[in-house]
Amino acid sequence: MTKKIIHVAVGVIKAGNTLFICKRPDDKHQGGLWEFPGGKVESGETVFEALKRELIEEVALTIHSSSQLMVIEHDYGDKCVKLDVHVVTDFSGDAHGAEGQLSAWVAIDKLSEYNFPAANIEIIEKIKTQF
């Protein structure tokens, strides 16, 4: 039996030399770990549409454009994800954990001080080489 792959739009929100990250709620998959915000791409949505919707809901940002950084597929054993990762530098609003989650602007060279889900490690490695 093949596992369903969950397609997720992920926003690497960048301002200067910092990135915006959020802490996953303890009761969610990979709870207690930090992540780049985003969420599921719903049927009929483009990745940009999903990212725009999710970032308004999660971090109160309106994004105006994004550019694809990478696509990662990762099998956690209990769940498979396809992360469609986009860099967001063109946005408006004041980023914060709009759903009550902890959040922070973090310098790129300090990302290693935060615990991320395994699928995010590849994203961080790419960020460090690109930014």
TIMI-2910 file (N, C-alpha, C, CB; in pm, 1 decimal, decimal comma, always signed):
<rs>
+----------+----------+----------+----------+----------+----------+----------+----------+----------+----------+----------+----------+------+
!      n_x !      n_y !      n_z !     ca_x !     ca_y !     ca_z !      c_x !      c_y !      c_z !     cb_x !     cb_y !     cb_z ! resn !
+----------+----------+----------+----------+----------+----------+----------+----------+----------+----------+----------+----------+------+
!    +84,2 !   -118,5 !     +0,0 !     +0,0 !     +0,0 !     +0,0 !    +88,6 !   +124,7 !     +0,0 !    -95,7 !     -0,1 !   +122,4 !  Met !
!    +62,7 !   +214,7 !    -93,6 !   +141,5 !   +337,6 !    -99,4 !    +79,3 !   +444,4 !    -10,8 !   +153,0 !   +388,2 !   -244,2 !  Thr !
!   +167,9 !   +518,7 !    +52,7 !   +121,9 !   +627,1 !   +138,7 !    +82,1 !   +745,7 !    +53,7 !   +230,6 !   +667,3 !   +240,2 !  Lys !
!    -16,9 !   +818,2 !   +101,5 !    -58,1 !   +941,2 !    +36,0 !    +50,6 !  +1046,3 !    +59,8 !   -197,5 !   +990,0 !    +89,1 !  Lys !
!    +84,0 !  +1118,8 !    -46,1 !   +181,9 !  +1227,2 !    -33,3 !   +106,6 !  +1357,6 !    -11,4 !   +274,0 !  +1236,3 !   -159,8 !  Ile !
!   +142,5 !  +1427,3 !    +95,6 !    +80,2 !  +1555,2 !   +127,0 !   +163,7 !  +1666,0 !    +64,4 !    +66,6 !  +1575,4 !   +281,0 !  Ile !
!   +100,8 !  +1741,5 !    -27,1 !   +168,5 !  +1850,5 !    -97,1 !   +158,8 !  +1976,1 !    -11,5 !   +106,5 !  +1874,3 !   -238,9 !  His !
!   +273,2 !  +2032,9 !    +23,7 !   +279,3 !  +2147,3 !   +114,6 !   +353,0 !  +2263,2 !    +47,8 !   +348,8 !  +2108,2 !   +247,4 !  Val !
!   +293,7 !  +2381,8 !    +54,6 !   +359,2 !  +2504,4 !     +9,8 !   +432,2 !  +2563,4 !   +130,4 !   +255,4 !  +2607,3 !    -51,3 !  Ala !
!   +561,8 !  +2587,3 !   +115,0 !   +644,8 !  +2636,0 !   +225,4 !   +703,1 !  +2771,7 !   +187,3 !   +758,7 !  +2534,3 !   +259,7 !  Val !
!   +694,6 !  +2867,9 !   +280,0 !   +748,4 !  +3000,9 !   +255,5 !   +874,3 !  +3028,0 !   +335,6 !   +645,0 !  +3105,0 !   +287,3 !  Gly !
!   +983,9 !  +3052,3 !   +265,2 !  +1106,3 !  +3098,9 !   +329,4 !  +1097,6 !  +3251,2 !   +320,1 !  +1240,1 !  +3039,6 !   +259,9 !  Val !
!  +1048,6 !  +3312,4 !   +427,2 !  +1023,4 !  +3456,2 !   +429,1 !  +1152,7 !  +3526,4 !   +470,6 !   +905,1 !  +3492,4 !   +526,5 !  Ile !
!  +1203,5 !  +3609,3 !   +381,2 !  +1335,6 !  +3669,9 !   +401,0 !  +1324,3 !  +3821,5 !   +406,2 !  +1432,3 !  +3627,6 !   +288,8 !  Lys !
!  +1387,8 !  +3879,2 !   +507,6 !  +1400,7 !  +4024,5 !   +518,4 !  +1545,2 !  +4052,2 !   +559,5 !  +1297,0 !  +4086,0 !   +622,6 !  Ala !
!  +1621,3 !  +4112,4 !   +469,7 !  +1763,2 !  +4134,3 !   +497,1 !  +1834,2 !  +4000,9 !   +511,4 !  +1782,4 !  +4219,3 !   +624,3 !  Gly !
!  +1903,1 !  +3983,4 !   +623,7 !  +1975,4 !  +3858,9 !   +649,4 !  +1900,5 !  +3770,3 !   +749,4 !  +2116,3 !  +3889,4 !   +701,5 !  Asn !
!  +1769,2 !  +3791,9 !   +762,7 !  +1690,9 !  +3712,4 !   +856,9 !  +1577,9 !  +3639,3 !   +785,6 !  +1634,5 !  +3801,4 !   +967,9 !  Thr !
!  +1536,3 !  +3528,8 !   +848,2 !  +1424,8 !  +3448,3 !   +798,3 !  +1322,8 !  +3434,8 !   +910,7 !  +1473,2 !  +3307,2 !   +748,2 !  Leu !
!  +1195,6 !  +3426,5 !   +872,9 !  +1088,0 !  +3413,2 !   +971,2 !  +1054,3 !  +3265,8 !   +988,5 !   +961,9 !  +3493,9 !   +927,9 !  Phe !
!  +1058,3 !  +3217,7 !  +1111,3 !  +1025,7 !  +3078,2 !  +1141,1 !   +920,5 !  +3071,2 !  +1251,4 !  +1152,6 !  +3000,2 !  +1182,7 !  Ile !
!   +851,8 !  +2958,7 !  +1258,1 !   +746,7 !  +2935,9 !  +1357,8 !   +769,3 !  +2800,7 !  +1425,1 !   +605,2 !  +2941,8 !  +1292,3 !  Cys !
!   +720,8 !  +2788,5 !  +1546,5 !   +730,4 !  +2661,9 !  +1619,2 !   +599,4 !  +2586,0 !  +1603,9 !   +763,1 !  +2685,7 !  +1769,6 !  Lys !
!   +609,2 !  +2459,2 !  +1564,8 !   +489,1 !  +2375,9 !  +1546,8 !   +425,1 !  +2346,0 !  +1682,0 !   +524,2 !  +2243,4 !  +1473,7 !  Arg !
!   +292,4 !  +2351,0 !  +1687,7 !   +225,0 !  +2315,6 !  +1813,3 !   +260,6 !  +2173,1 !  +1855,7 !    +71,8 !  +2329,9 !  +1798,4 !  Pro !
!   +272,1 !  +2151,1 !  +1985,4 !   +311,2 !  +2020,5 !  +2038,8 !   +220,3 !  +1906,5 !  +1994,4 !   +313,3 !  +2026,2 !  +2188,5 !  Asp !
!    +91,8 !  +1935,3 !  +1970,9 !     -3,6 !  +1829,2 !  +1936,0 !     -9,7 !  +1799,0 !  +1785,7 !   -141,3 !  +1867,7 !  +1984,3 !  Asp !
!    +71,6 !  +1865,6 !  +1703,9 !    +73,1 !  +1842,2 !  +1559,7 !   +188,9 !  +1749,9 !  +1520,9 !    +83,8 !  +1975,9 !  +1483,9 !  Lys !
!   +182,9 !  +1695,3 !  +1398,7 !   +292,4 !  +1613,9 !  +1345,3 !   +420,3 !  +1696,8 !  +1352,5 !   +263,0 !  +1567,3 !  +1197,5 !  His !
!   +529,2 !  +1637,8 !  +1403,9 !   +656,2 !  +1706,7 !  +1422,6 !   +643,1 !  +1824,4 !  +1519,8 !   +709,2 !  +1755,6 !  +1288,3 !  Gln !
!   +550,2 !  +1811,3 !  +1614,0 !   +523,6 !  +1916,2 !  +1713,0 !   +646,4 !  +1951,4 !  +1795,2 !   +412,1 !  +1873,2 !  +1805,2 !  Gly !
!   +655,9 !  +2079,6 !  +1830,7 !   +765,7 !  +2127,9 !  +1912,3 !   +889,6 !  +2165,8 !  +1832,8 !   +801,4 !  +2025,1 !  +2012,3 !  Gly !
!   +889,3 !  +2137,4 !  +1702,2 !  +1002,5 !  +2172,9 !  +1617,4 !   +972,5 !  +2302,8 !  +1542,4 !  +1034,3 !  +2058,4 !  +1517,8 !  Leu !
!  +1077,3 !  +2371,9 !  +1501,6 !  +1062,8 !  +2496,4 !  +1426,4 !  +1047,7 !  +2464,2 !  +1278,4 !  +1184,3 !  +2590,4 !  +1450,0 !  Trp !
!   +981,1 !  +2552,8 !  +1204,9 !   +959,0 !  +2530,6 !  +1062,4 !   +947,5 !  +2662,6 !   +989,3 !   +833,7 !  +2446,5 !  +1039,5 !  Glu !
!   +957,6 !  +2652,6 !   +858,8 !   +923,9 !  +2765,2 !   +772,9 !   +772,3 !  +2755,2 !   +751,5 !  +1005,7 !  +2762,9 !   +634,1 !  Phe !
!   +698,8 !  +2864,9 !   +766,6 !   +552,6 !  +2857,1 !   +760,7 !   +498,7 !  +2817,3 !   +623,1 !   +493,9 !  +2989,4 !   +800,3 !  Pro !
!   +379,2 !  +2763,5 !   +624,5 !   +311,7 !  +2721,1 !   +502,5 !   +203,4 !  +2621,1 !   +537,2 !   +411,6 !  +2660,3 !   +401,8 !  Gly !
!   +156,5 !  +2549,2 !   +436,5 !    +51,8 !  +2450,7 !   +460,8 !    +13,6 !  +2377,4 !   +334,1 !    -70,1 !  +2517,1 !   +520,2 !  Gly !
!    -86,3 !  +2293,8 !   +349,0 !   -129,5 !  +2205,9 !   +240,4 !   -180,1 !  +2283,7 !   +119,6 !   -237,7 !  +2112,3 !   +289,5 !  Lys !
!   -144,2 !  +2230,5 !     +2,9 !   -198,6 !  +2281,3 !   -122,4 !   -329,9 !  +2207,2 !   -144,5 !    -97,9 !  +2261,4 !   -244,1 !  Val !
!   -439,3 !  +2281,6 !   -147,0 !   -571,5 !  +2221,0 !   -165,6 !   -596,8 !  +2192,0 !   -313,6 !   -682,1 !  +2313,5 !   -109,6 !  Glu !
!   -688,5 !  +2101,9 !   -338,6 !   -725,6 !  +2064,9 !   -474,9 !   -767,8 !  +2189,6 !   -553,2 !   -839,8 !  +1959,9 !   -474,1 !  Ser !
!   -711,8 !  +2205,7 !   -672,3 !   -747,4 !  +2318,2 !   -757,9 !   -666,1 !  +2444,4 !   -731,9 !   -891,6 !  +2349,0 !   -741,1 !  Gly !
!   -581,7 !  +2443,2 !   -629,3 !   -499,0 !  +2559,6 !   -596,7 !   -361,6 !  +2547,9 !   -660,9 !   -485,1 !  +2575,1 !   -444,6 !  Glu !
!   -304,8 !  +2661,7 !   -698,4 !   -164,5 !  +2663,2 !   -737,0 !    -82,5 !  +2671,0 !   -607,7 !   -132,1 !  +2784,0 !   -834,4 !  Thr !
!    +46,1 !  +2643,7 !   -618,1 !   +132,8 !  +2654,5 !   -500,4 !   +132,3 !  +2797,7 !   -448,4 !   +277,4 !  +2609,8 !   -534,1 !  Val !
!   +138,6 !  +2895,9 !   -538,4 !   +138,1 !  +3035,8 !   -494,8 !     +7,5 !  +3071,2 !   -423,2 !   +159,0 !  +3129,2 !   -615,0 !  Phe !
!   -105,8 !  +3024,8 !   -476,0 !   -234,4 !  +3051,7 !   -410,7 !   -238,2 !  +2991,2 !   -270,0 !   -350,5 !  +2995,7 !   -495,6 !  Glu !
!   -188,4 !  +2868,9 !   -257,1 !   -185,4 !  +2803,1 !   -125,9 !    -92,6 !  +2878,3 !    -30,6 !   -139,7 !  +2655,8 !   -139,8 !  Ala !
!    +22,4 !  +2916,8 !    -80,0 !   +118,7 !  +2988,9 !     +2,9 !    +60,1 !  +3122,2 !    +48,6 !   +250,4 !  +3011,7 !    -74,2 !  Leu !
!     -3,6 !  +3191,6 !    -42,0 !    -65,4 !  +3321,0 !     -9,0 !   -171,6 !  +3302,3 !   +100,0 !   -128,8 !  +3385,8 !   -135,9 !  Lys !
!   -257,7 !  +3202,6 !    +83,7 !   -363,6 !  +3175,7 !   +181,6 !   -304,6 !  +3136,1 !   +316,6 !   -457,1 !  +3064,9 !   +130,6 !  Arg !
!   -210,6 !  +3044,2 !   +314,1 !   -152,6 !  +2993,1 !   +438,8 !    -75,8 !  +3101,1 !   +515,4 !    -60,0 !  +2875,8 !   +408,9 !  Glu !
!     -1,6 !  +3185,7 !   +445,1 !    +77,2 !  +3287,5 !   +514,9 !    -10,2 !  +3397,1 !   +574,1 !   +178,5 !  +3348,8 !   +420,3 !  Leu !
!   -122,9 !  +3425,7 !   +512,3 !   -217,9 !  +3519,3 !   +575,0 !   -271,7 !  +3456,7 !   +703,4 !   -335,6 !  +3554,8 !   +477,3 !  Ile !
!   -313,4 !  +3328,9 !   +695,9 !   -371,1 !  +3260,9 !   +812,5 !   -269,8 !  +3241,7 !   +924,7 !   -427,3 !  +3126,1 !   +771,4 !  Glu !
!   -149,9 !  +3195,7 !   +891,4 !    -51,4 !  +3156,5 !   +992,8 !    +31,8 !  +3270,3 !  +1048,8 !    +39,6 !  +3055,7 !   +935,8 !  Glu !
!    +72,8 !  +3364,1 !   +962,2 !   +168,3 !  +3465,7 !  +1007,7 !   +127,4 !  +3608,4 !   +972,7 !   +303,2 !  +3437,6 !   +948,7 !  Val !
!     +4,7 !  +3627,6 !   +925,7 !    -52,7 !  +3759,3 !   +898,2 !    +25,5 !  +3840,7 !   +794,7 !    -61,3 !  +3837,3 !  +1025,9 !  Ala !
!    +84,7 !  +3772,4 !   +697,5 !   +155,3 !  +3841,7 !   +589,3 !    +79,6 !  +3824,6 !   +458,7 !   +299,8 !  +3788,9 !   +574,9 !  Leu !
!    +74,2 !  +3931,3 !   +382,3 !    +22,5 !  +3924,6 !   +247,0 !   +143,3 !  +3919,5 !   +154,9 !    -71,7 !  +4046,7 !   +213,8 !  Thr !
!   +153,5 !  +3813,3 !    +78,3 !   +267,0 !  +3802,6 !    -12,6 !   +224,1 !  +3847,5 !   -151,6 !   +322,4 !  +3657,5 !    -16,0 !  Ile !
!   +317,8 !  +3913,5 !   -219,7 !   +288,7 !  +3968,0 !   -352,4 !   +353,0 !  +3885,6 !   -462,7 !   +336,1 !  +4111,9 !   -361,6 !  His !
!   +462,6 !  +3817,3 !   -430,3 !   +528,6 !  +3729,3 !   -526,7 !   +618,6 !  +3633,2 !   -449,5 !   +611,1 !  +3811,5 !   -632,4 !  Ser !
!   +662,5 !  +3530,2 !   -519,8 !   +756,2 !  +3434,2 !   -460,7 !   +834,7 !  +3370,1 !   -574,3 !   +681,4 !  +3325,3 !   -374,6 !  Ser !
!   +945,9 !  +3306,5 !   -538,3 !  +1021,3 !  +3232,3 !   -638,5 !  +1056,5 !  +3096,1 !   -580,7 !  +1149,6 !  +3309,6 !   -682,2 !  Ser !
!  +1046,8 !  +2994,4 !   -664,9 !  +1072,0 !  +2858,7 !   -617,2 !  +1218,6 !  +2840,3 !   -581,4 !  +1030,2 !  +2756,1 !   -722,7 !  Gln !
!  +1242,6 !  +2782,3 !   -463,7 !  +1377,7 !  +2749,8 !   -418,8 !  +1409,8 !  +2604,1 !   -449,6 !  +1393,3 !  +2777,4 !   -268,0 !  Leu !
!  +1313,5 !  +2514,2 !   -416,6 !  +1336,4 !  +2371,1 !   -435,7 !  +1207,7 !  +2294,4 !   -406,8 !  +1451,7 !  +2320,9 !   -344,7 !  Met !
!  +1208,0 !  +2167,4 !   -444,9 !  +1099,6 !  +2074,6 !   -410,5 !  +1165,4 !  +1954,1 !   -344,7 !  +1013,9 !  +2032,3 !   -538,3 !  Val !
!  +1112,1 !  +1915,0 !   -229,6 !  +1167,5 !  +1802,8 !   -153,7 !  +1055,8 !  +1703,4 !   -125,9 !  +1233,6 !  +1851,1 !    -20,4 !  Ile !
!  +1083,2 !  +1576,0 !   -143,5 !   +991,2 !  +1472,2 !    -96,7 !  +1059,0 !  +1402,3 !    +19,3 !   +953,4 !  +1370,4 !   -211,3 !  Glu !
!   +984,0 !  +1384,1 !   +127,3 !  +1041,2 !  +1322,9 !   +246,9 !   +939,9 !  +1226,1 !   +308,4 !  +1082,8 !  +1431,6 !   +349,9 !  His !
!   +988,2 !  +1108,7 !   +346,6 !   +905,0 !  +1007,2 !   +410,1 !   +939,9 !  +1002,5 !   +558,1 !   +924,8 !   +867,4 !   +343,1 !  Asp !
!   +845,4 !  +1042,9 !   +641,7 !   +865,4 !  +1040,0 !   +786,2 !   +832,7 !   +903,6 !   +846,6 !   +780,5 !  +1146,6 !   +852,1 !  Tyr !
!   +789,9 !   +810,4 !   +762,6 !   +748,9 !   +679,8 !   +813,4 !   +598,5 !   +674,4 !   +831,2 !   +818,8 !   +648,8 !   +945,8 !  Gly !
!   +544,6 !   +770,7 !   +905,9 !   +399,3 !   +776,4 !   +927,2 !   +331,2 !   +871,1 !   +828,3 !   +368,6 !   +820,7 !  +1070,7 !  Asp !
!   +410,8 !   +948,8 !   +755,4 !   +355,8 !  +1048,5 !   +664,5 !   +460,4 !  +1085,0 !   +559,8 !   +309,5 !  +1174,5 !   +742,0 !  Lys !
!   +414,8 !  +1101,4 !   +434,2 !   +503,8 !  +1146,6 !   +326,9 !   +464,1 !  +1288,6 !   +287,6 !   +497,2 !  +1050,2 !   +203,0 !  Cys !
!   +564,5 !  +1373,7 !   +270,6 !   +535,7 !  +1511,6 !   +231,7 !   +614,1 !  +1549,1 !   +106,8 !   +568,8 !  +1608,4 !   +346,4 !  Val !
!   +553,8 !  +1634,0 !    +27,9 !   +621,1 !  +1697,3 !    -86,1 !   +621,1 !  +1845,6 !    -53,0 !   +548,7 !  +1666,0 !   -226,9 !  Lys !
!   +739,9 !  +1897,8 !    -22,2 !   +751,9 !  +2038,2 !    +15,7 !   +790,9 !  +2120,5 !   -106,3 !   +855,6 !  +2056,5 !   +129,3 !  Leu !
!   +702,6 !  +2211,7 !   -144,9 !   +726,1 !  +2302,5 !   -256,2 !   +770,7 !  +2433,7 !   -191,7 !   +596,0 !  +2321,0 !   -348,4 !  Asp !
!   +901,6 !  +2455,1 !   -188,7 !   +960,6 !  +2562,7 !   -108,9 !   +983,4 !  +2687,2 !   -194,4 !  +1093,3 !  +2516,5 !    -45,9 !  Val !
!   +926,9 !  +2799,1 !   -148,6 !   +938,3 !  +2925,9 !   -219,8 !   +999,8 !  +3032,5 !   -130,5 !   +801,3 !  +2971,8 !   -270,0 !  His !
!  +1084,1 !  +3116,3 !   -190,2 !  +1141,6 !  +3230,8 !   -120,2 !  +1044,8 !  +3347,7 !   -136,0 !  +1284,9 !  +3266,8 !   -175,7 !  Val !
!  +1017,9 !  +3415,0 !    -24,3 !   +926,2 !  +3529,1 !    -23,2 !  +1002,3 !  +3650,4 !    +30,5 !   +798,1 !  +3499,1 !    +63,7 !  Val !
!  +1019,6 !  +3749,9 !    -55,6 !  +1082,6 !  +3875,4 !    -12,4 !   +989,5 !  +3994,1 !    -35,8 !  +1215,6 !  +3897,3 !    -86,9 !  Thr !
!   +885,3 !  +3973,4 !   -114,8 !   +791,1 !  +4078,6 !   -150,1 !   +660,2 !  +4053,9 !    -75,0 !   +767,3 !  +4083,7 !   -304,7 !  Asp !
!   +645,7 !  +4119,9 !    +40,6 !   +528,7 !  +4098,1 !   +125,4 !   +494,6 !  +4225,7 !   +201,4 !   +553,3 !  +3981,6 !   +223,8 !  Phe !
!   +374,5 !  +4227,7 !   +258,3 !   +335,1 !  +4338,5 !   +345,5 !   +271,6 !  +4280,4 !   +470,9 !   +236,6 !  +4436,3 !   +272,8 !  Ser !
!   +274,2 !  +4358,3 !   +576,2 !   +221,5 !  +4313,8 !   +704,3 !   +333,0 !  +4298,5 !   +805,3 !   +146,0 !  +4182,5 !   +688,9 !  Gly !
!   +294,4 !  +4269,0 !   +928,4 !   +388,1 !  +4250,9 !  +1038,7 !   +382,2 !  +4104,2 !  +1080,2 !   +354,8 !  +4346,3 !  +1159,7 !  Asp !
!   +482,9 !  +4028,2 !  +1041,5 !   +482,7 !  +3883,9 !  +1066,0 !   +478,8 !  +3852,1 !  +1214,6 !   +605,1 !  +3819,6 !  +1002,8 !  Ala !
!   +388,3 !  +3763,1 !  +1249,9 !   +378,8 !  +3710,7 !  +1386,6 !   +301,3 !  +3579,4 !  +1382,3 !   +309,4 !  +3814,0 !  +1483,0 !  His !
!   +307,7 !  +3503,5 !  +1490,6 !   +233,8 !  +3377,1 !  +1498,8 !    +85,5 !  +3404,9 !  +1515,1 !   +285,3 !  +3290,3 !  +1615,9 !  Gly !
!    +14,8 !  +3419,4 !  +1403,7 !   -126,4 !  +3458,5 !  +1405,1 !   -217,9 !  +3352,2 !  +1464,1 !   -171,5 !  +3490,3 !  +1265,8 !  Ala !
!   -168,7 !  +3228,7 !  +1478,5 !   -248,1 !  +3121,1 !  +1538,6 !   -200,5 !  +3092,7 !  +1680,6 !   -239,8 !  +2993,0 !  +1453,0 !  Glu !
!   -125,4 !  +3187,0 !  +1738,8 !    -77,9 !  +3172,2 !  +1875,9 !    +54,6 !  +3098,0 !  +1889,1 !   -180,8 !  +3101,7 !  +1955,8 !  Gly !
!   +114,6 !  +3056,5 !  +1778,1 !   +239,9 !  +2982,1 !  +1782,1 !   +358,9 !  +3077,2 !  +1805,4 !   +259,2 !  +2902,7 !  +1650,9 !  Gln !
!   +463,4 !  +3023,9 !  +1867,0 !   +586,7 !  +3100,5 !  +1881,9 !   +643,9 !  +3126,1 !  +1743,5 !   +689,9 !  +3025,7 !  +1972,2 !  Leu !
!   +705,5 !  +3242,5 !  +1727,4 !   +765,9 !  +3276,4 !  +1598,9 !   +883,8 !  +3368,6 !  +1623,7 !   +662,5 !  +3342,7 !  +1503,3 !  Ser !
!   +972,2 !  +3377,9 !  +1523,7 !  +1090,2 !  +3461,9 !  +1539,4 !  +1153,5 !  +3492,9 !  +1405,3 !  +1191,4 !  +3394,8 !  +1630,5 !  Ala !
!  +1214,5 !  +3610,5 !  +1397,4 !  +1303,0 !  +3644,1 !  +1286,8 !  +1441,3 !  +3598,1 !  +1330,4 !  +1299,5 !  +3799,7 !  +1251,3 !  Trp !
!  +1504,5 !  +3514,4 !  +1251,0 !  +1631,7 !  +3454,3 !  +1289,0 !  +1735,8 !  +3480,0 !  +1180,4 !  +1615,4 !  +3302,8 !  +1313,7 !  Val !
!  +1855,7 !  +3520,7 !  +1222,8 !  +1965,7 !  +3538,5 !  +1128,0 !  +1997,0 !  +3404,3 !  +1062,2 !  +2092,3 !  +3596,3 !  +1199,0 !  Ala !
!  +2025,3 !  +3408,4 !   +933,6 !  +2051,4 !  +3285,1 !   +858,5 !  +2161,0 !  +3202,0 !   +924,2 !  +2090,5 !  +3317,9 !   +714,1 !  Ile !
!  +2265,7 !  +3266,5 !   +972,8 !  +2375,1 !  +3190,2 !  +1033,8 !  +2342,7 !  +3137,0 !  +1172,9 !  +2497,8 !  +3275,9 !  +1041,5 !  Asp !
!  +2222,7 !  +3165,9 !  +1224,4 !  +2180,3 !  +3114,5 !  +1355,7 !  +2075,3 !  +3003,6 !  +1343,6 !  +2124,5 !  +3228,7 !  +1440,9 !  Lys !
!  +2036,0 !  +2967,2 !  +1220,9 !  +1932,1 !  +2865,0 !  +1201,5 !  +1969,6 !  +2732,1 !  +1266,5 !  +1906,4 !  +2843,7 !  +1052,5 !  Leu !
!  +2097,8 !  +2699,4 !  +1270,0 !  +2141,4 !  +2571,3 !  +1327,2 !  +2116,1 !  +2562,7 !  +1477,7 !  +2289,3 !  +2549,7 !  +1299,4 !  Ser !
!  +2082,7 !  +2673,9 !  +1541,7 !  +2053,0 !  +2674,0 !  +1685,0 !  +1908,4 !  +2631,6 !  +1714,0 !  +2078,8 !  +2812,6 !  +1743,3 !  Glu !
!  +1829,7 !  +2610,7 !  +1608,6 !  +1689,3 !  +2572,6 !  +1622,2 !  +1670,6 !  +2430,3 !  +1570,6 !  +1597,0 !  +2671,6 !  +1545,4 !  Tyr !
!  +1579,0 !  +2356,0 !  +1633,5 !  +1549,2 !  +2218,7 !  +1591,1 !  +1436,8 !  +2219,9 !  +1488,4 !  +1510,5 !  +2130,0 !  +1712,7 !  Asn !
!  +1466,4 !  +2167,4 !  +1369,7 !  +1370,8 !  +2161,1 !  +1259,5 !  +1337,6 !  +2016,3 !  +1227,8 !  +1426,3 !  +2232,2 !  +1134,7 !  Phe !
!  +1221,9 !  +1989,4 !  +1163,4 !  +1192,4 !  +1854,1 !  +1114,2 !  +1299,1 !  +1811,9 !  +1012,5 !  +1049,8 !  +1848,2 !  +1049,8 !  Pro !
!  +1318,4 !  +1683,1 !   +998,2 !  +1422,2 !  +1629,1 !   +910,2 !  +1412,4 !  +1683,1 !   +766,9 !  +1413,6 !  +1477,5 !   +908,1 !  Ala !
!  +1292,8 !  +1698,3 !   +713,5 !  +1276,9 !  +1745,3 !   +575,8 !  +1329,0 !  +1887,6 !   +557,8 !  +1130,3 !  +1738,5 !   +534,8 !  Ala !
!  +1334,1 !  +1964,7 !   +665,0 !  +1378,1 !  +2104,5 !   +655,7 !  +1529,4 !  +2119,8 !   +651,7 !  +1323,8 !  +2182,7 !   +772,0 !  Asn !
!  +1603,5 !  +2016,9 !   +689,3 !  +1749,4 !  +2025,5 !   +692,3 !  +1804,0 !  +2057,2 !   +553,0 !  +1810,2 !  +1893,8 !   +745,1 !  Ile !
!  +1748,6 !  +1992,9 !   +452,7 !  +1790,8 !  +2017,5 !   +314,1 !  +1761,1 !  +2162,1 !   +272,5 !  +1719,9 !  +1919,0 !   +218,0 !  Glu !
!  +1649,7 !  +2216,0 !   +319,0 !  +1613,9 !  +2355,6 !   +289,4 !  +1718,8 !  +2448,3 !   +350,4 !  +1471,2 !  +2390,1 !   +344,2 !  Ile !
!  +1752,5 !  +2425,5 !   +475,4 !  +1850,4 !  +2509,3 !   +545,6 !  +1986,0 !  +2503,3 !   +476,2 !  +1864,1 !  +2465,1 !   +692,5 !  Ile !
!  +2026,5 !  +2384,5 !   +434,5 !  +2154,8 !  +2370,9 !   +363,7 !  +2155,0 !  +2451,9 !   +234,8 !  +2183,8 !  +2223,1 !   +332,6 !  Glu !
!  +2044,8 !  +2446,2 !   +161,3 !  +2034,2 !  +2522,4 !    +35,2 !  +2034,5 !  +2671,9 !    +63,7 !  +1905,4 !  +2483,3 !    -42,4 !  Lys !
!  +1963,8 !  +2715,6 !   +167,3 !  +1959,7 !  +2857,2 !   +204,6 !  +2100,2 !  +2908,1 !   +233,9 !  +1868,1 !  +2878,9 !   +327,1 !  Ile !
!  +2175,6 !  +2830,9 !   +308,5 !  +2310,4 !  +2874,1 !   +347,3 !  +2403,2 !  +2889,5 !   +226,7 !  +2370,7 !  +2774,7 !   +445,8 !  Lys !
!  +2378,8 !  +2812,7 !   +120,3 !  +2462,3 !  +2826,0 !     +1,6 !  +2411,8 !  +2934,8 !    -93,7 !  +2469,3 !  +2693,4 !    -71,2 !  Thr !
!  +2282,8 !  +2968,7 !    -85,4 !  +2223,5 !  +3064,0 !   -180,0 !  +2216,0 !  +3207,2 !   -128,5 !  +2086,4 !  +3018,7 !   -216,2 !  Gln !
!  +2203,8 !  +3223,7 !     +1,5 !  +2183,1 !  +3360,4 !    +55,4 !  +2310,3 !  +3413,6 !   +114,5 !  +2072,2 !  +3362,2 !   +161,8 !  Phe !
+----------+----------+----------+----------+----------+----------+----------+----------+----------+----------+----------+----------+------+
</rs>
